Amino acid sequence: MIESFGVSDPGCVRGNNEDFFLLIPTTGLYLVADGMGGAQAGEHASRLAAETVRDVMEAAPQPPSPDDLLDAFAEANRRVAKEANADPDREGMGTTLVAAVENKGALFIASVGDSRAYLYEKGQLQAVTEDQTWVNEVGRRLGLDEDTLRIHPMRHVLTMAIGVSGQLRVHHYRLQPEPGALVLLCSDGLHGVTSEEEIGKILGANGSLEAKCRNLVELARSHGGPDNITAVLLKAA
């Protein structure tokens, strides 16, 4: 059984929190969603997507399989799009989504958008997921340097999100973390304003998962906290 903890914070600028996370050890499901849309549509999109994934995974045969998680992402995409089309106040809403599910001693990771999964193992932090963003999928392929990309007007544009396209592209990965290794699921409110060196330093320090999560949030806030901040930590048994 994986040990887990999560925390979400609105940050230093925004009055509402469009991030949402779930920890469901009984089905081995852990996820982070970062909503987008006007009014409260982003909050609704992230919660709806997360709860849809939960419902599909809980209805699946146990233990759930990687294919079950992909099916859950597809159903979340359908439900968010359906509600966005039915309600003018929620038109254009969507959400990023990154989830991990335990499966026979391994972790299956699925992601849409730019919420990320990291693996911290043997003192090293490495990104598991690849962002579905203009910067990552277009800018870097055009050969733009990192300094240009950091200030490019398209730097915040997603190329894929739950609820915005019938042609959903889900990235998926399989991890076999060693006992004691940490897996971090987070929104861009954390990784977008901090460095991997800073994140790795916190994950490598002594302390509980709760302490590490709260320290990650404070790290992002210390950099201005311009966006909502969510961190979920999993510790392999």
Buried (B, 14 or more C-beta within 10 A) or exposed (E): EBEBBBBBBBBBEBEEBBBBBBBBEEBBBBBBBBBBBEEBBBBBBBBBBBBBBBBBBBEBEEEBBBEBBBBBBBBBBBBBBEBBEEEEEBEBBBBBBBBBBBBEEBBBBBBBBBBBBBBBBEEEBEEBBEBBBBBBBBBBEEEEEEEEBEEBEEBBBBBBBBBBBEEBEBBBBEBEBEEEBBBBBBBBBBBBBBEBEBBBEBBEEEEEBEEBBBBBBBBBBEBEBBBBBBBBBBBBE
